[in-house]
Amino acid sequence: MNILLWQAAVLPGQEQKLEFFANTGLLQFFQQQQGCLGVSFLQQGQQFQCVSYWHQQQDAQQMLTSPAYQQLMLLLLQRYLVTAMPAGFAQIQGGFLSRQAQQQLAYCHATEATAPRPALAYR
């Protein structure tokens, strides 16, 4: 499995608005991408990260060069971000995710369209 990691600095005061947009607009964008297996959003203060999971790196590269992605990046930079680093690829070498964590993430994604919240808020 391949991951695409993207990092950005958030404009001061835009953290909550970006969180909402990530869990609605960005989530929907990634769900529509061919070959995308999933996506996670991480935010700590002024730092935002997007980790997307791909079966084939070629699908992610195609998304990165698409007009829709370019428009999305422009919107993010105009409204929410100070700067964004270029996206980078990595391959998952191993790890662990319990069934409980998988269920929790699935529940988060099923409910965030109407009420986005940090994943750890679901218990």
Order of alpha helices (4+ residues) and beta strands (2+ residues): beta-alpha-alpha-beta-beta-alpha-alpha-beta-beta-alpha
